[in-house]
Amino acid sequence: MSKVVPTPRETASTPSRMPLMMPDDFSDLNLVAWRVEQGELDPENPLIEGEMPWDRGGVGVHSSVLQDPINGKWKAYVVCTEPEEFPENQPENTKPWASENAATRRICLFESEDGVHWTRPELDNVQFGGYDKTNIIFDLVHGTSGYSSIMIDPENAEWPYEMVALREHWCPAVHGMPPEGNGYYRYRSRDGRKWEQIGGKLGGPMIGDLCFIYRVGGALTPFPVLPGEEPPAVKYVSYYRLGAERQATDHVPVYEDCPRRSCYHATSPDGETWTRDENMLLTADERDHRDTQYQECIPLKVPGGYIATVTMYLPISQTLDIRFAASRDGSRWWFPDRTPCLPNPPIGDYGGGMIWQSQYLQVIDGRLYTYFGGTEGLHRQLSDTRAPSVEVNYLDSVIDHGAHFLPFNSALCRASWTFDRLYALVSSAGGPTVGMAVTQPADLAGKTLRVNLTTRPAKKSSKPGRNEGYMQVEVLDAQGDPLPGFARDDCPPLRGDHRALWVKWTGGDKAPKGAKKVRFYLKRAFLYGFVFDNQEA
């Protein structure tokens, strides 16, 4: 007698995303790998290009782009630089290949109604040349300004806007010294336009030039307090970058000065006193290329944990791209793959050299967005016949480093991904080879299963349906044996593109008594997520 196979169906309302899927969801992984999806560049890119005398050299690197929860307006606090046609006047180094890009960085404000089309508000904070009104937030009296972190608390009626910004000097005789030396300083504002300093330089471990700081709970935070959670003692979280001790396996090119840049994590109850998280260290390991360094970790809390986009620095090519990472606790991170989720386009295009992320990830209409400053050129110079050269091959010479930054000629851009499909579990061999994944033991009796998956169509062949993708699921007991009516052959092959597909077997749509695990069979199929719950199919 032939089996009666129920037809799977999708939920009436597809959830925004299923709980985070990571290797700790599984007790066994066999012939499977992790697929990372590529970001889609916005067709409106570049969103902002430099055109004014104070920003024509670059717009968008080291930025904080956000939608203001108070008035709904989009705001971009971004580093802008003056243009350098011939970069030859870096204050501390007058060699002809040097750049003064880093000595003239200013935080500027841009505003938008939709996050795509931007304007420069006319502020009277700072004059420039013949312009009485500009969109510059700070002048250079106390050193350059950059790496801003913006936090907004709508419940603070008097001072809802808070900023932490790096102030540092490159040429004290010209631009002056920050009040208490190089470091991070706090500011507050009533309207997000005019700012005043509060307190002195922050203490703590964040002494590098890349750091984003966030508030926990409330509005505009990647760390919301969910219903049922206790209010946290930690009020501020920072993710920052420092150089670590060079290891024997590291490769540091002759034109690079700093080995093993790594990402760290610190917390604070008040924004003043900081404690480093000893568990957090994103640094190169045996799966990375030997020159890989870590720059920025941009987190976002999701059901079941955290995701992050991590900026990767590749000194050999002097480029930066972006990877996905995931975490259960926001401290210890795992990478689905070392493939970039946002790779560099060809040099000369925005992002062809470097992709510098904004402070916040944005979720809009089911899409995950990152705003970034994309540079047309490289981080540092690779080849220059005017420089003392080190021969690499018979056609190549490279400069010694000595902080010879190139101008960061950049524009503000953005890219996006489908929010619930950032990465997937797939067969590692592909083709007709089936991959298998068994979930961790749990009490599954009476629960239904929904999956987020897509499958590949059949191959082009004279035989219809050859190697068409599918997924099957079987329910296992504590010993790993299939339960009657819920074995692999009791599950109809799941095919197509589904965001929340109920799984059914000939034995029913709820896991039977004694159910402890399930085994996924993946043939040319991408599993983006799954959830067991008590919803009715």
Backbone torsions as a table, in degrees:
resi	resn	phi	psi	omega
1	MET	NA	133.2	-180.0
2	SER	-74.7	150.4	-179.4
3	LYS	-77.8	144.0	172.5
4	VAL	-89.9	113.0	-175.4
5	VAL	-102.9	119.4	178.8
6	PRO	-68.1	153.0	179.4
7	THR	-90.9	123.9	177.5
8	PRO	-65.8	152.7	175.0
9	ARG	-140.4	162.4	179.2
10	GLU	-93.3	162.0	177.5
11	THR	-68.3	157.2	179.1
12	ALA	-65.9	-38.1	177.7
13	SER	-124.8	115.3	-177.3
14	THR	-75.0	129.5	-179.7
15	PRO	-67.9	160.4	-178.0
16	SER	-64.5	-39.0	169.9
17	ARG	-165.8	150.3	176.2
18	MET	-79.6	167.7	179.5
19	PRO	-56.6	151.4	179.3
20	LEU	-52.5	133.5	177.9
21	MET	-107.6	125.8	-178.9
22	MET	-140.2	169.3	-179.3
23	PRO	-58.5	-26.9	-179.9
24	ASP	-72.5	-3.2	170.6
25	ASP	-75.0	-13.0	-170.0
26	PHE	-123.7	144.3	172.9
27	SER	-93.7	-25.3	-179.6
28	ASP	-140.7	132.5	173.6
29	LEU	-127.9	123.0	-174.7
30	ASN	-136.8	119.4	178.3
31	LEU	60.8	39.0	176.6
32	VAL	-128.7	159.4	177.1
33	ALA	-145.2	174.1	-177.9
34	TRP	-108.5	126.5	179.4
35	ARG	-97.0	130.7	177.9
36	VAL	-108.2	129.5	-179.6
37	GLU	-82.0	148.4	-178.6
38	GLN	-90.9	141.0	178.0
39	GLY	-70.3	150.6	176.7
40	GLU	-102.5	123.5	178.5
41	LEU	-70.8	140.2	-179.3
42	ASP	-66.1	133.6	179.5
43	PRO	-64.4	-16.9	178.2
44	GLU	-86.3	-3.9	179.3
45	ASN	-59.3	143.5	-6.4
46	PRO	-75.9	141.9	-178.5
47	LEU	-76.6	-38.5	177.4
48	ILE	-136.4	125.9	171.1
49	GLU	-114.7	152.0	178.5
50	GLY	-71.7	137.9	177.8
51	GLU	-143.8	-15.5	-179.1
52	MET	-93.3	161.1	-177.9
53	PRO	-58.6	-26.7	-178.5
54	TRP	-93.3	-6.6	-179.2
55	ASP	-132.7	3.3	-175.5
56	ARG	-68.0	-17.0	177.0
57	GLY	-84.5	-8.2	179.0
58	GLY	159.9	138.4	179.7
59	VAL	-134.1	130.7	164.7
60	GLY	116.9	-19.5	-177.9
61	VAL	-72.7	149.8	176.0
62	HIS	52.5	66.5	-168.6
63	SER	-120.9	166.2	169.5
64	SER	-128.7	107.3	-178.7
65	VAL	-113.1	129.0	-171.4
66	LEU	-156.5	162.2	171.1
67	GLN	-102.1	119.2	-175.3
68	ASP	-65.6	119.3	-179.4
69	PRO	-70.9	-11.0	-179.0
70	ILE	-82.2	-48.9	-177.0
71	ASN	-119.7	1.2	177.5
72	GLY	77.9	-2.9	-178.4
73	LYS	-80.3	143.9	175.1
74	TRP	-81.7	139.2	179.3
75	LYS	-133.5	141.4	178.0
76	ALA	-128.8	114.0	173.6
77	TYR	-100.4	104.8	-169.8
78	VAL	-129.1	153.2	175.6
79	VAL	-78.7	129.6	176.5
80	CYS	-122.7	152.7	-179.1
81	THR	-135.5	156.4	175.6
82	GLU	-74.3	157.2	-179.1
83	PRO	-75.5	149.6	175.0
84	GLU	-131.3	102.1	177.7
85	GLU	-71.8	-41.5	176.0
86	PHE	-129.3	97.7	-174.7
87	PRO	-72.5	100.0	-175.0
88	GLU	-143.2	11.3	-174.0
89	ASN	-127.6	34.7	177.4
90	GLN	-59.9	128.6	-168.1
91	PRO	-56.0	-44.0	-173.9
92	GLU	-90.2	3.5	-175.7
93	ASN	-157.3	111.9	-173.7
94	THR	-99.3	17.0	175.2
95	LYS	-62.3	150.0	-169.9
96	PRO	-67.1	-15.8	-178.8
97	TRP	-99.1	8.5	-178.3
98	ALA	-82.7	164.7	-178.9
99	SER	-132.4	143.4	174.1
100	GLU	-98.4	19.5	179.3
101	ASN	-50.3	-48.4	-175.3
102	ALA	-71.3	-15.6	-176.6
103	ALA	-88.4	-7.7	-176.7
104	THR	-127.0	30.9	179.7
105	ARG	-78.0	134.5	178.6
106	ARG	-135.1	142.5	172.7
107	ILE	-81.6	125.4	178.7
108	CYS	-121.7	152.5	-178.7
109	LEU	-107.4	130.4	171.0
110	PHE	-121.1	151.0	-177.9
111	GLU	-131.2	153.4	-175.8
112	SER	-153.6	151.2	174.6
113	GLU	-88.8	-22.7	-174.1
114	ASP	-129.3	0.6	-178.8
115	GLY	80.5	2.3	-177.8
116	VAL	-119.3	-46.5	-177.2
117	HIS	-104.3	121.5	-167.2
118	TRP	-119.6	150.6	175.9
119	THR	-128.5	160.5	175.3
120	ARG	-99.6	110.6	176.3
121	PRO	-66.7	145.3	179.2
122	GLU	-91.4	104.2	-178.3
123	LEU	-107.3	155.5	175.1
124	ASP	-104.1	23.3	177.6
125	ASN	-63.8	-47.5	-172.1
126	VAL	-139.9	130.5	170.8
127	GLN	-88.3	153.7	177.9
128	PHE	-145.9	120.5	-179.8
129	GLY	56.2	-126.2	179.0
130	GLY	-90.0	8.8	-177.8
131	TYR	-96.6	116.0	176.4
132	ASP	-75.3	-30.2	179.0
133	LYS	-121.1	133.5	178.7
134	THR	-139.2	178.1	173.6
135	ASN	-102.1	20.2	178.7
136	ILE	-79.9	132.5	-178.6
137	ILE	-81.3	-49.3	-177.0
138	PHE	-122.8	153.4	171.2
139	ASP	-89.7	-170.2	-176.8
140	LEU	-105.9	19.0	-178.0
141	VAL	-60.8	-36.8	-177.8
142	HIS	-113.8	45.2	177.7
143	GLY	88.1	170.7	-179.6
144	THR	-68.8	163.4	-178.8
145	SER	-128.4	139.6	179.5
146	GLY	-172.9	-178.5	176.7
147	TYR	52.6	54.4	-177.5
148	SER	-81.1	141.6	169.3
149	SER	-116.7	123.0	-177.5
150	ILE	-108.9	130.5	176.5
151	MET	-128.4	141.3	-177.0
152	ILE	-129.2	128.4	178.3
153	ASP	-120.5	97.5	-178.1
154	PRO	-60.8	-21.1	-179.6
155	GLU	-78.1	-13.4	176.4
156	ASN	-89.9	94.3	-172.5
157	ALA	-66.6	-30.8	-175.5
158	GLU	-85.7	-46.9	-176.9
159	TRP	-131.2	73.9	-175.6
160	PRO	-74.0	-19.7	-173.4
161	TYR	-103.7	132.8	178.4
162	GLU	-130.3	140.6	178.0
163	MET	-133.2	139.6	165.7
164	VAL	-117.2	124.9	-175.5
165	ALA	-134.5	147.3	175.3
166	LEU	-80.8	128.1	171.9
167	ARG	-117.6	128.3	179.8
168	GLU	-150.1	160.8	-179.1
169	HIS	-114.2	147.1	171.3
170	TRP	-116.0	-28.3	178.1
171	CYS	-145.8	88.3	-174.7
172	PRO	-56.1	-33.4	-178.2
173	ALA	-64.0	-27.8	-178.5
174	VAL	-96.7	-48.6	-170.6
175	HIS	-107.2	-3.2	179.2
176	GLY	79.2	175.8	-179.3
177	MET	-108.3	144.7	169.9
178	PRO	-58.7	154.8	-173.0
179	PRO	-52.5	-41.8	-178.4
180	GLU	-123.3	28.7	-179.8
181	GLY	91.4	176.0	-178.5
182	ASN	-61.1	138.3	177.5
183	GLY	159.2	-168.4	-176.0
184	TYR	-100.2	134.2	-177.5
185	TYR	-125.2	149.9	-179.1
186	ARG	-100.4	146.6	178.2
187	TYR	-138.1	158.9	175.7
188	ARG	-134.7	159.7	-176.8
189	SER	-152.3	149.5	175.4
190	ARG	-85.9	-28.0	-173.4
191	ASP	-129.2	0.2	-178.1
192	GLY	81.0	4.0	-179.2
193	ARG	-113.2	-51.6	177.7
194	LYS	-100.1	132.2	-172.7
195	TRP	-125.9	149.0	173.6
196	GLU	-132.9	145.3	-177.5
197	GLN	-73.4	143.2	174.2
198	ILE	-127.0	128.6	179.2
199	GLY	71.4	-170.6	-179.7
200	GLY	-104.5	-162.3	179.8
201	LYS	-66.0	139.1	-179.4
202	LEU	-67.8	141.5	170.3
203	GLY	-88.0	-176.1	177.1
204	GLY	106.8	-173.9	-171.3
205	PRO	-84.4	-4.8	-174.6
206	MET	-83.2	85.3	-177.9
207	ILE	-112.2	-0.6	-179.3
208	GLY	-88.0	-174.7	-177.0
209	ASP	-102.9	16.1	173.5
210	LEU	-135.9	114.2	-178.5
211	CYS	-160.2	131.6	170.8
212	PHE	-119.8	136.8	-177.7
213	ILE	-119.9	140.4	-175.6
214	TYR	-132.0	150.8	167.7
215	ARG	-86.8	151.9	177.2
216	VAL	-104.1	131.6	-179.6
217	GLY	80.4	168.7	178.8
218	GLY	75.4	-158.3	-177.5
219	ALA	-88.5	159.8	175.9
220	LEU	50.5	65.4	178.7
221	THR	-148.3	143.7	171.1
222	PRO	-80.8	-0.1	-177.7
223	PHE	-124.3	65.7	179.4
224	PRO	-69.0	150.3	172.4
225	VAL	-87.3	114.3	-174.6
226	LEU	-80.9	158.5	178.3
227	PRO	-54.2	133.6	-180.0
228	GLY	91.0	-12.8	178.6
229	GLU	-85.1	147.6	175.9
230	GLU	-76.6	142.6	175.1
231	PRO	-57.3	132.7	-174.3
232	PRO	-76.8	150.9	171.9
233	ALA	-73.5	-31.1	178.0
234	VAL	-77.3	126.1	-179.1
235	LYS	-105.4	-22.3	-178.2
236	TYR	-134.2	144.7	178.1
237	VAL	-132.0	138.7	176.0
238	SER	-126.5	142.7	168.8
239	TYR	-120.0	123.3	-172.6
240	TYR	-139.7	169.8	-175.8
241	ARG	-125.9	135.9	174.2
242	LEU	-139.4	159.8	172.3
243	GLY	-77.6	142.8	177.1
244	ALA	-111.8	170.3	-177.6
245	GLU	-63.9	133.2	-179.9
246	ARG	-65.3	139.2	177.6
247	GLN	-111.5	162.0	-173.4
248	ALA	-61.1	-28.7	-178.2
249	THR	-82.7	-9.3	-177.6
250	ASP	-71.0	145.1	170.4
251	HIS	-115.6	116.7	178.9
252	VAL	-117.6	110.5	-178.3
253	PRO	-59.2	160.4	-178.0
254	VAL	-65.4	-20.9	179.7
255	TYR	-95.3	14.1	179.8
256	GLU	-120.8	137.0	-174.2
257	ASP	-99.5	-23.1	-169.2
258	CYS	-120.0	121.7	176.3
259	PRO	-86.1	154.5	164.5
260	ARG	49.4	53.3	169.6
261	ARG	-61.1	136.8	-172.1
262	SER	-141.5	156.2	-179.9
263	CYS	-99.5	138.7	-179.6
264	TYR	-127.7	173.0	-173.9
265	HIS	-140.5	136.2	177.1
266	ALA	-140.3	156.5	-179.4
267	THR	-130.3	159.2	-178.3
268	SER	-151.2	140.8	176.0
269	PRO	-81.4	-16.9	-172.5
270	ASP	-138.5	-1.1	-177.7
271	GLY	83.9	-3.8	-179.5
272	GLU	-109.5	-46.7	-178.1
273	THR	-101.4	123.8	-172.3
274	TRP	-119.9	145.6	177.4
275	THR	-125.8	126.9	178.6
276	ARG	-72.7	138.1	175.4
277	ASP	-82.0	114.0	-175.8
278	GLU	-72.1	-17.3	179.9
279	ASN	-81.6	-20.8	-171.9
280	MET	-92.6	115.9	171.1
281	LEU	-158.5	105.4	173.7
282	LEU	-95.3	111.0	-176.9
283	THR	-145.7	163.7	-175.3
284	ALA	-60.4	140.9	176.6
285	ASP	-132.9	-167.6	-172.8
286	GLU	-68.6	-14.5	178.4
287	ARG	-89.8	-10.1	179.3
288	ASP	-90.3	153.4	168.2
289	HIS	-61.9	150.2	-170.0
290	ARG	-68.1	-8.6	176.2
291	ASP	-103.4	0.9	-170.3
292	THR	-67.8	137.1	175.7
293	GLN	-133.9	153.3	-174.1
294	TYR	-106.6	138.3	-173.6
295	GLN	-118.9	-65.0	-173.4
296	GLU	-126.7	135.9	174.3
297	CYS	-118.0	114.0	-176.3
298	ILE	-110.2	105.8	-171.0
299	PRO	-93.8	161.9	173.7
300	LEU	-154.2	126.5	178.5
301	LYS	-75.3	133.1	178.5
302	VAL	-134.2	167.7	176.7
303	PRO	-54.9	122.3	177.5
304	GLY	92.2	0.3	179.8
305	GLY	155.2	-139.9	-176.0
306	TYR	-139.9	146.9	167.3
307	ILE	-115.1	163.2	177.4
308	ALA	-152.9	150.7	167.0
309	THR	-105.2	128.2	-173.4
310	VAL	-117.3	125.6	178.4
311	THR	-80.4	126.5	-178.3
312	MET	-109.7	130.2	179.5
313	TYR	-103.8	130.0	-177.9
314	LEU	-118.2	92.9	-174.2
315	PRO	-59.2	-31.8	-178.1
316	ILE	-60.4	-41.9	179.7
317	SER	-98.6	-7.1	-177.9
318	GLN	57.4	42.4	179.6
319	THR	-125.9	163.2	174.9
320	LEU	-131.5	132.7	173.6
321	ASP	-129.8	-172.2	-172.7
322	ILE	-128.8	140.2	174.1
323	ARG	-119.6	162.4	169.8
324	PHE	-92.9	144.2	170.6
325	ALA	-135.0	161.3	179.1
326	ALA	-140.4	155.0	-175.6
327	SER	-154.8	148.7	172.7
328	ARG	-84.1	-32.0	-171.4
329	ASP	-121.7	1.9	-177.7
330	GLY	77.1	6.0	-176.4
331	SER	-120.0	-50.2	179.2
332	ARG	-102.2	125.8	-169.9
333	TRP	-117.6	150.1	179.0
334	TRP	-128.9	142.4	178.7
335	PHE	-106.6	121.4	176.1
336	PRO	-55.2	-38.9	178.6
337	ASP	-159.7	162.5	178.2
338	ARG	-91.8	11.2	175.6
339	THR	-76.5	136.3	176.6
340	PRO	-62.8	139.1	170.3
341	CYS	-87.7	-16.0	172.4
342	LEU	-139.3	90.4	-178.0
343	PRO	-79.2	167.6	178.1
344	ASN	-78.1	134.3	166.8
345	PRO	-73.2	-178.1	178.8
346	PRO	-62.0	146.2	178.9
347	ILE	-58.7	143.5	-173.0
348	GLY	101.9	-24.2	169.6
349	ASP	-89.0	154.7	175.9
350	TYR	-62.8	124.5	-174.6
351	GLY	93.8	-6.3	179.4
352	GLY	-67.5	-24.9	175.8
353	GLY	-99.8	-61.2	-176.0
354	MET	-136.1	147.3	173.9
355	ILE	-122.3	104.4	-179.8
356	TRP	-101.5	119.5	-172.7
357	GLN	-78.8	156.7	170.4
358	SER	-82.3	170.7	-174.3
359	GLN	-67.8	-34.8	-171.1
360	TYR	-118.3	143.0	163.9
361	LEU	-88.7	141.5	-176.5
362	GLN	-118.1	135.9	174.7
363	VAL	-110.5	115.1	-175.8
364	ILE	-134.2	118.6	175.8
365	ASP	50.0	46.9	175.5
366	GLY	78.2	7.4	177.7
367	ARG	-114.7	142.4	173.9
368	LEU	-98.6	121.6	-176.3
369	TYR	-112.2	141.9	164.9
370	THR	-122.4	131.0	170.1
371	TYR	-91.5	142.9	-178.0
372	PHE	-150.1	153.3	170.1
373	GLY	-91.4	112.3	-178.7
374	GLY	-101.7	124.8	-179.8
375	THR	-95.0	147.9	175.3
376	GLU	-76.5	-25.3	-174.4
377	GLY	-119.4	-175.6	-172.0
378	LEU	-84.0	172.9	178.8
379	HIS	-72.5	-48.7	176.3
380	ARG	-136.4	165.2	-178.4
381	GLN	-72.3	138.9	178.5
382	LEU	-98.9	-39.8	-173.7
383	SER	-139.3	131.8	-179.9
384	ASP	-158.7	116.7	-175.7
385	THR	-69.3	-13.6	178.3
386	ARG	-81.8	-12.6	-172.9
387	ALA	-94.0	156.2	168.6
388	PRO	-58.9	118.1	-168.8
389	SER	-100.5	152.4	171.5
390	VAL	-120.3	117.8	-173.3
391	GLU	-72.0	128.1	176.8
392	VAL	-100.5	-47.5	168.5
393	ASN	-146.8	-178.1	-169.1
394	TYR	-68.8	-10.2	176.9
395	LEU	-112.8	-2.9	-171.0
396	ASP	-119.3	139.7	167.1
397	SER	-138.4	150.3	-177.1
398	VAL	-131.5	156.8	-179.3
399	ILE	-88.7	154.4	166.0
400	ASP	-72.5	156.8	-166.7
401	HIS	-80.2	-88.8	-179.7
402	GLY	68.4	32.8	177.6
403	ALA	65.8	36.2	-178.5
404	HIS	-87.0	70.2	178.6
405	PHE	-67.1	144.8	168.2
406	LEU	-85.3	157.6	173.0
407	PRO	-60.2	137.7	178.5
408	PHE	-87.6	75.0	178.7
409	ASN	-73.6	101.8	-167.5
410	SER	-134.9	168.8	173.8
411	ALA	-141.0	154.1	176.8
412	LEU	-79.3	127.7	-179.0
413	CYS	-134.1	176.8	171.3
414	ARG	-150.1	158.5	177.2
415	ALA	-138.9	163.5	-177.3
416	SER	-149.0	162.6	176.1
417	TRP	-135.4	159.2	168.2
418	THR	-65.9	122.2	-167.6
419	PHE	-59.3	-37.0	-177.3
420	ASP	-96.8	13.4	178.8
421	ARG	-138.6	64.0	-179.7
422	LEU	-86.1	-37.1	177.6
423	TYR	-154.8	161.8	-173.4
424	ALA	-143.7	158.8	171.7
425	LEU	-92.0	129.7	-175.9
426	VAL	-137.9	167.7	171.8
427	SER	-66.8	131.2	-177.9
428	SER	-75.2	-19.8	-179.4
429	ALA	-98.2	-28.7	-177.0
430	GLY	74.1	-168.7	178.8
431	GLY	57.3	-142.8	-177.7
432	PRO	-77.8	-6.1	-177.1
433	THR	-74.6	128.3	-176.0
434	VAL	-95.6	129.4	172.4
435	GLY	-95.0	153.6	-176.9
436	MET	-132.8	144.0	178.0
437	ALA	-142.5	127.6	-178.8
438	VAL	-111.5	129.7	-177.5
439	THR	-74.3	161.1	175.2
440	GLN	-64.9	150.5	179.6
441	PRO	-61.8	139.2	176.9
442	ALA	-161.6	163.0	177.6
443	ASP	-82.5	103.2	-174.9
444	LEU	-103.3	-3.1	-175.7
445	ALA	-56.1	129.7	178.0
446	GLY	82.5	0.0	-178.0
447	LYS	-96.9	151.4	174.0
448	THR	-99.6	163.8	-177.7
449	LEU	-125.8	129.4	172.2
450	ARG	-119.8	147.0	-177.1
451	VAL	-131.9	150.7	172.9
452	ASN	-111.0	109.8	-175.8
453	LEU	-150.1	161.8	168.8
454	THR	-140.9	150.7	-178.4
455	THR	-125.1	157.1	179.8
456	ARG	-82.9	146.2	176.5
457	PRO	-71.8	170.0	177.7
458	ALA	-62.7	151.6	177.9
459	LYS	-68.8	155.2	173.6
460	LYS	-67.3	118.2	-173.3
461	SER	-161.1	156.6	174.8
462	SER	-70.8	-16.1	178.2
463	LYS	-103.0	112.0	-177.5
464	PRO	-57.3	139.3	174.2
465	GLY	81.3	7.0	-177.3
466	ARG	-64.0	125.4	178.0
467	ASN	54.4	37.9	172.8
468	GLU	-68.0	139.5	-178.1
469	GLY	-71.3	152.0	176.0
470	TYR	-162.8	165.6	169.7
471	MET	-131.8	140.3	171.2
472	GLN	-127.2	155.9	-177.3
473	VAL	-134.4	135.7	172.3
474	GLU	-125.2	149.1	-176.9
475	VAL	-98.9	132.4	-173.4
476	LEU	-116.4	153.9	172.7
477	ASP	-88.3	-173.0	-175.5
478	ALA	-63.6	-25.6	179.5
479	GLN	-87.7	-3.5	179.6
480	GLY	88.7	15.0	179.4
481	ASP	-96.2	142.0	178.7
482	PRO	-64.2	141.8	177.4
483	LEU	-87.5	145.1	-177.9
484	PRO	-56.4	133.6	-179.2
485	GLY	82.2	-3.4	-177.7
486	PHE	-132.3	24.2	177.1
487	ALA	-80.1	176.8	-177.5
488	ARG	-56.5	-45.9	-177.2
489	ASP	-71.3	-11.7	176.0
490	ASP	-85.7	-5.0	-179.6
491	CYS	-107.1	120.7	178.3
492	PRO	-64.2	142.2	176.9
493	PRO	-56.1	127.3	-179.6
494	LEU	-91.4	123.3	-175.8
495	ARG	-134.0	156.9	174.8
496	GLY	104.6	-158.2	-174.6
497	ASP	-122.2	108.9	-172.6
498	HIS	-136.5	135.0	-178.7
499	ARG	-94.8	-25.9	-179.3
500	ALA	-155.1	74.3	-172.6
501	LEU	-94.6	125.4	173.9
502	TRP	-68.4	137.3	174.4
503	VAL	-99.2	130.3	178.8
504	LYS	-128.0	153.2	179.4
505	TRP	-127.0	168.8	175.3
506	THR	-61.7	-25.3	179.0
507	GLY	-82.1	-5.9	178.5
508	GLY	133.1	-172.3	-178.5
509	ASP	-110.8	1.0	176.5
510	LYS	-119.2	140.2	179.9
511	ALA	-61.5	136.6	-175.4
512	PRO	-79.3	174.7	175.3
513	LYS	-56.8	137.8	-179.7
514	GLY	88.9	-2.7	-179.6
515	ALA	-71.6	128.8	-178.1
516	LYS	-125.9	-28.4	-176.5
517	LYS	-145.4	167.6	165.5
518	VAL	-130.3	153.4	175.1
519	ARG	-115.8	122.6	175.0
520	PHE	-90.5	135.1	172.3
521	TYR	-111.3	121.3	-173.6
522	LEU	-119.3	115.4	173.1
523	LYS	-123.3	110.4	-177.1
524	ARG	49.3	43.0	-178.2
525	ALA	-129.8	147.8	-179.7
526	PHE	-116.7	115.3	178.3
527	LEU	-97.7	111.1	-177.9
528	TYR	-93.0	-17.2	-179.6
529	GLY	175.1	163.2	176.0
530	PHE	-154.2	158.5	178.7
531	VAL	-150.2	135.5	170.3
532	PHE	-99.6	132.0	176.5
533	ASP	-155.3	-173.8	-177.2
534	ASN	-104.0	14.7	177.6
535	GLN	-67.2	148.9	179.2
536	GLU	-81.9	134.0	178.4
537	ALA	-76.5	NA	NA
